[in-house]
Amino acid sequence: MALALRGEGAECPCCGARLRHFAGFNGRSGALCPACGALERHRALWLLLRRRWGQGSTPRRVLHFAPEPAIGRNLERLGIGEYVTADIEAPADLTVDICDTGLPGGSFDGIVCSHVLEHVSDDRRAMRELLRLLAPGGEAIVMVPLDSSRETTEDGPEVTEPAERERRFGQHDHLRLYGRDFEARLVEAGFDVSVQQVRLSAAERERFGVHEKDPVFVSRPPG
């Protein structure tokens, strides 16, 4: 598919592919890079990470939960001292539960946790674990599917029927739909939070296939 879409109308920041346009995915047009598999949120996340961590402030040790290949390949090229992947099941460097990893506290200068917490039954416990794992001065880069029209999150870890989860939360394996209170949940867990978005011109958003609405929650230990 990548060869068929080769052109000059779009560019994937994750892999550099130049395309006539991004491919459709899950009912969304212009969503998928056929060369590396990056979706809109992956491209937005990488643009932000490249800006934050690629200009002289690269963390020494990074933990990446549920690692997206399009992001992981690029993080390894940034000159990070140690890049560690983690997931609840293989393949990953560490097979751990994000709610209780068993890893030493303060072990990482950077954590990437994108579209993970909506799958976790006790997301508040997972947030506290992220905070515990961060070294002083470190930061966790957190993204979740978020409905900005909702004031509060709709939790439903007790919902087990895939069709009902998809109806209520947007996907069969999601346990909640986050609202505008997501930042408050991170603060309640103990983080200092800065909500950021990838700032691009309209032409750049079109070229890179990025939605300006995708917020990134840069979460740091207090102080």
C-alpha positions as CSV (number, residue, x, y, z in Angstrom):
1,M,0.0,0.0,0.0
2,A,2.9,2.4,0.8
3,L,4.1,2.2,-2.8
4,A,0.7,2.8,-4.2
5,L,0.3,5.9,-2.1
6,R,3.7,7.3,-2.7
7,G,3.6,11.0,-3.5
8,E,4.1,14.5,-2.1
9,G,0.8,15.5,-0.4
10,A,1.6,14.1,3.0
11,E,4.6,13.3,5.1
12,C,4.9,10.9,8.1
13,P,7.1,12.5,10.8
14,C,7.6,9.0,12.3
15,C,9.2,7.4,9.3
16,G,9.7,10.1,6.8
17,A,7.5,8.5,4.2
18,R,6.2,10.9,1.5
19,L,2.7,10.0,0.4
20,R,-0.2,11.3,-1.7
21,H,-2.3,11.0,1.4
22,F,-2.5,8.8,4.5
23,A,-4.7,5.7,4.3
24,G,-8.0,5.1,5.9
25,F,-8.3,3.2,9.2
26,N,-11.2,2.2,11.3
27,G,-13.6,4.5,9.4
28,R,-11.3,7.5,9.5
29,S,-9.9,8.9,6.3
30,G,-6.2,10.0,6.3
31,A,-5.4,8.1,9.5
32,L,-2.8,5.5,8.8
33,C,0.7,5.7,7.5
34,P,1.0,2.6,5.3
35,A,4.8,2.6,5.6
36,C,5.2,2.4,9.4
37,G,1.7,2.0,10.8
38,A,1.6,5.3,12.7
39,L,-1.8,6.8,13.3
40,E,-2.7,10.4,14.0
41,R,-1.9,10.2,17.7
42,H,1.4,8.5,17.1
43,R,2.5,11.3,14.7
44,A,1.3,14.0,17.2
45,L,3.2,12.2,20.0
46,W,6.4,11.8,18.1
47,L,6.4,15.5,17.0
48,L,6.1,16.5,20.7
49,L,8.7,14.0,22.0
50,R,11.1,15.1,19.3
51,R,10.8,18.7,20.4
52,R,11.0,17.9,24.1
53,W,13.6,15.2,24.2
54,G,15.6,15.7,21.0
55,Q,17.1,19.1,21.7
56,G,19.7,18.6,24.5
57,S,17.3,17.4,27.2
58,T,17.2,13.7,26.3
59,P,16.3,11.5,29.4
60,R,19.0,9.0,30.5
61,R,16.5,6.2,31.1
62,V,13.1,5.9,29.5
63,L,10.3,3.4,30.2
64,H,7.8,2.9,27.4
65,F,4.5,1.2,28.3
66,A,2.7,-0.8,25.5
67,P,5.3,0.4,23.1
68,E,4.1,1.6,19.7
69,P,6.8,0.5,17.1
70,A,6.5,3.8,15.2
71,I,7.5,5.7,18.5
72,G,9.9,3.2,19.9
73,R,12.2,3.1,16.8
74,N,12.5,6.9,16.9
75,L,13.1,7.0,20.7
76,E,16.0,4.7,20.4
77,R,17.6,7.0,17.9
78,L,17.5,10.0,20.2
79,G,20.5,9.0,22.2
80,I,18.7,7.8,25.3
81,G,21.1,5.9,27.6
82,E,18.7,3.1,28.2
83,Y,15.3,2.5,26.5
84,V,13.1,-0.1,28.2
85,T,9.8,-1.4,27.0
86,A,7.1,-2.8,29.3
87,D,3.7,-4.5,28.8
88,I,1.4,-6.8,30.6
89,E,2.4,-9.6,28.1
90,A,5.2,-10.2,25.7
91,P,6.8,-9.0,23.5
92,A,8.5,-6.4,25.6
93,D,11.7,-6.0,27.6
94,L,9.7,-6.3,30.9
95,T,6.4,-8.1,31.4
96,V,4.8,-6.1,34.2
97,D,1.4,-4.9,35.5
98,I,1.4,-1.1,35.2
99,C,-0.4,-0.9,38.5
100,D,2.4,-2.8,40.4
101,T,5.5,-3.1,38.3
102,G,7.8,-4.3,41.1
103,L,10.5,-2.0,39.7
104,P,12.6,0.3,42.0
105,G,11.2,3.7,42.7
106,G,12.8,6.7,40.9
107,S,14.2,4.4,38.2
108,F,13.4,6.5,35.1
109,D,13.9,10.0,33.9
110,G,11.2,9.6,31.2
111,I,8.0,7.5,30.9
112,V,5.8,7.2,27.8
113,C,2.3,6.0,28.5
114,S,0.0,6.5,25.5
115,H,-3.5,5.0,25.2
116,V,-2.9,2.6,28.0
117,L,-4.8,3.8,31.1
118,E,-8.2,3.3,29.5
119,H,-7.5,-0.4,29.4
120,V,-6.6,-0.6,33.1
121,S,-9.1,-1.6,35.7
122,D,-7.6,0.7,38.4
123,D,-6.2,3.6,36.5
124,R,-5.7,5.7,39.6
125,R,-3.4,3.1,41.0
126,A,-1.6,3.0,37.7
127,M,-1.1,6.7,37.8
128,R,0.4,6.5,41.3
129,E,2.8,3.8,40.1
130,L,4.0,6.0,37.2
131,L,4.7,8.7,39.7
132,R,6.6,6.3,42.0
133,L,8.8,5.2,39.0
134,L,9.9,8.7,38.1
135,A,13.2,10.1,39.3
136,P,13.1,13.7,40.6
137,G,13.0,16.1,37.6
138,G,11.7,13.4,35.3
139,E,8.5,13.4,33.4
140,A,5.8,11.1,32.2
141,I,4.3,11.7,28.8
142,V,0.7,10.6,29.0
143,M,-2.1,10.4,26.4
144,V,-5.6,8.8,26.5
145,P,-8.6,8.9,24.3
146,L,-10.5,11.9,25.7
147,D,-14.0,13.2,24.9
148,S,-13.6,17.0,25.6
149,S,-17.4,17.4,25.5
150,R,-17.6,15.4,28.7
151,E,-17.0,17.1,32.0
152,T,-16.4,13.9,33.9
153,T,-15.0,10.5,33.0
154,E,-17.5,7.6,32.6
155,D,-15.9,4.6,34.4
156,G,-17.1,1.1,33.7
157,P,-14.5,-1.6,34.7
158,E,-17.5,-3.8,35.6
159,V,-18.7,-3.8,32.0
160,T,-17.5,-7.0,30.4
161,E,-19.6,-7.3,27.2
162,P,-17.4,-6.2,24.3
163,A,-20.3,-4.7,22.4
164,E,-21.4,-2.6,25.4
165,R,-17.9,-1.4,26.0
166,E,-17.7,-0.3,22.4
167,R,-21.0,1.5,22.7
168,R,-20.1,3.3,25.9
169,F,-16.4,3.7,25.7
170,G,-15.6,3.6,21.9
171,Q,-13.7,0.4,21.8
172,H,-14.4,-3.2,22.9
173,D,-11.4,-3.4,25.3
174,H,-11.7,0.1,26.9
175,L,-12.9,0.3,30.5
176,R,-13.8,4.0,30.6
177,L,-14.2,7.1,28.5
178,Y,-12.2,10.0,29.8
179,G,-13.6,13.5,30.1
180,R,-12.1,16.8,30.9
181,D,-11.4,15.7,34.5
182,F,-8.5,13.5,33.3
183,E,-6.0,16.1,34.3
184,A,-7.5,16.3,37.8
185,R,-7.0,12.5,38.1
186,L,-3.3,12.9,37.4
187,V,-3.1,15.8,39.9
188,E,-4.9,13.7,42.5
189,A,-2.3,11.0,42.0
190,G,0.4,13.5,42.9
191,F,1.6,14.9,39.6
192,D,2.3,18.4,38.5
193,V,0.6,18.5,35.1
194,S,1.2,20.6,32.0
195,V,-1.4,20.0,29.2
196,Q,0.3,20.5,25.8
197,Q,-0.7,20.1,22.2
198,V,1.5,20.0,19.1
199,R,1.4,23.5,17.7
200,L,1.4,23.4,14.0
201,S,0.1,25.6,11.2
202,A,-3.0,24.4,9.3
203,A,-0.8,23.4,6.4
204,E,1.5,21.4,8.7
205,R,-1.4,19.7,10.4
206,E,-2.7,18.7,7.0
207,R,0.7,17.5,5.8
208,F,1.6,15.5,8.9
209,G,-2.0,14.2,9.4
210,V,-2.2,15.5,13.0
211,H,-5.2,16.6,14.9
212,E,-4.6,19.7,17.0
213,K,-7.2,18.5,19.5
214,D,-5.0,15.6,20.8
215,P,-3.8,16.7,24.2
216,V,-0.6,15.5,25.8
217,F,-0.3,15.5,29.6
218,V,3.3,16.1,30.6
219,S,3.3,14.9,34.2
220,R,6.1,15.5,36.7
221,P,6.8,14.7,40.3
222,P,6.0,17.7,42.5
223,G,8.7,20.3,43.1
